[in-house]
């Protein structure tokens, strides 16, 4: 947000959208991140959507919280994915997303978070 780049957050369902929206209202604690939940075009800088075919806010960055690769990969400059190692099935889904992006010729940078 501080870099003045639009962010699109894709989620698998409405419950996930509500959860992410609640986080954006609370974090950071001294303010909130202006955002909208939208499945149609919007001018908001941060949009949460269940729409995987339309970049609803013309974002240059995508945070994909869905278990499958994003169909929007050609419409953004950067994609952020979570490499989930909490369960063998989630590890497999993470690997599949990574392989998909690599098969499309995208440069993939992985950074591990230290707990």
C-alpha positions in Angstrom: 0.0 0.0 0.0 2.8 2.4 0.9 4.4 1.7 -2.5 1.3 2.9 -4.2 0.7 -0.3 -6.1 -2.7 -1.9 -6.2 -3.2 -5.3 -4.6 -5.7 -7.9 -5.5 -6.4 -10.7 -3.0 -8.1 -13.8 -4.4 -9.9 -16.1 -2.0 -11.7 -19.4 -2.5 -15.0 -18.4 -0.9 -17.0 -15.8 0.9 -16.1 -17.0 4.3 -12.4 -16.5 3.5 -13.2 -13.0 2.1 -14.9 -12.1 5.3 -11.9 -13.3 7.3 -9.3 -11.4 5.3 -11.5 -8.3 5.4 -11.7 -8.5 9.2 -7.9 -8.7 9.3 -7.5 -5.6 7.1 -9.8 -3.7 9.5 -7.7 -4.6 12.5 -4.1 -4.5 11.1 -2.2 -2.3 11.6 -3.7 -1.7 15.0 -3.4 2.1 14.8 -5.3 2.4 11.5 -6.8 0.2 8.8 -6.0 -0.7 5.3 -8.7 0.8 2.9 -10.1 -2.1 0.9 -13.3 -3.6 -0.6 -14.7 -7.0 -1.2 -15.7 -7.0 -4.9 -16.4 -9.3 -7.7 -17.0 -6.4 -10.2 -14.7 -3.6 -11.2 -13.6 -1.2 -8.5 -11.2 1.7 -8.1 -10.1 0.6 -4.6 -6.3 0.1 -4.1 -6.9 -3.2 -2.3 -9.6 -5.6 -3.4 -10.6 -9.0 -2.0 -12.3 -11.1 -4.6 -13.6 -14.6 -5.3 -13.4 -13.7 -9.0 -10.4 -15.5 -10.6 -11.1 -14.4 -14.2 -11.1 -10.6 -13.7 -8.6 -8.2 -12.2 -11.3 -6.2 -10.5 -9.1 -3.3 -9.4 -6.5 -3.5 -12.2 -3.8 -4.4 -9.6 -0.2 -5.0 -10.5 0.2 -7.4 -7.5 -1.8 -10.5 -6.6 -2.0 -12.3 -3.3 -3.5 -15.7 -4.2 -5.0 -17.4 -1.2 -6.7 -20.0 -3.3 -5.6 -23.7 -3.4 -5.1 -23.5 -7.2 -2.9 -21.3 -9.4 -4.4 -18.0 -10.4 -5.8 -17.6 -13.9 -4.8 -13.9 -13.5 -1.1 -14.6 -13.7 -0.7 -12.8 -17.1 -2.6 -9.7 -15.8 -0.2 -8.8 -12.9 3.5 -8.1 -12.4 3.9 -10.0 -9.1 2.1 -12.9 -7.6 2.4 -13.8 -3.9 1.6 -17.4 -2.9 1.7 -19.1 0.4 3.8 -22.3 0.4 1.8 -24.2 3.0 3.7 -27.0 4.8 1.1 -27.6 7.5 -0.3 -30.8 5.9 0.9 -33.2 3.2 -2.1 -32.3 1.0 -1.4 -28.6 1.3 2.3 -29.2 0.5 1.2 -30.9 -2.7 -1.1 -28.1 -3.7 1.7 -25.6 -3.1 4.0 -27.7 -5.3 1.4 -27.8 -8.0 0.9 -24.0 -8.0 4.7 -23.5 -8.2 5.0 -26.0 -11.1 2.2 -24.3 -12.9 3.8 -20.9 -12.8 7.2 -22.3 -13.8 5.6 -24.1 -16.7 4.3 -20.7 -17.9 7.9 -19.3 -17.9 7.4 -17.2 -14.8 10.4 -16.4 -12.5 9.6 -17.8 -9.1 11.3 -16.5 -6.0 10.7 -18.4 -2.8 11.4 -17.1 0.6 10.9 -19.2 3.7 9.5 -17.5 6.8 11.2 -18.3 10.1 8.7 -19.1 12.8 
